[in-house]
């Protein structure tokens, strides 16, 4: 699951990462956000690279400077905190952070709180993966791009059994409180939580 399908020796599936970031960008611009920064890693896999490249393809008018990237692979909450601190230092007027995954986004929110910035009033934050163990119980609940976990599992099983399946799984942005006040917790099923 994930990775470069052209180089795969076995059937592989991937999320439609480009569509996910495009949905995030449309949502943030629709909220009037104009100074966005991307937080991620320069050493990411194909999945993370596609997310970054899609962000960079957005009109320069809505981006604030260059992405803030770590030179390591472990995209953790602690790394998100550090990247957010760098972003605030470089671009104090930014109004949204587009994070490569949910862990980085939660670290960013923690940093913003410590710096006295309000989420989403001052800075909106988005994640990716819609991890049910992270996004819903955090305050504010995290807006994140999610996917249907059951469908992913179904396709993976069929591919292992030699069936032809669509290799790209659709995604959708689940809007919660980290980007829009009053958005609630977004508890619409994006994947099976069992």
Buried (B, 14 or more C-beta within 10 A) or exposed (E): EBEEEEEEEEBBBBBBBBBBBBBBBEBBBEBEBBBBBBBBBEBBEBBBBBBBEBBEEBEEEBBBBEBBBBEEEEBBBEBBBBBBBBBBEEBEEBBBBBBBBBBBBBBBBBBBEEBEBEBBEEBBBBBBBBBBEBBBEBEBBBBBBBBBBEBBBEBBEBBEEEEEBEEBBEBBBBBBBBBBEEBEBBEEEBBEEE
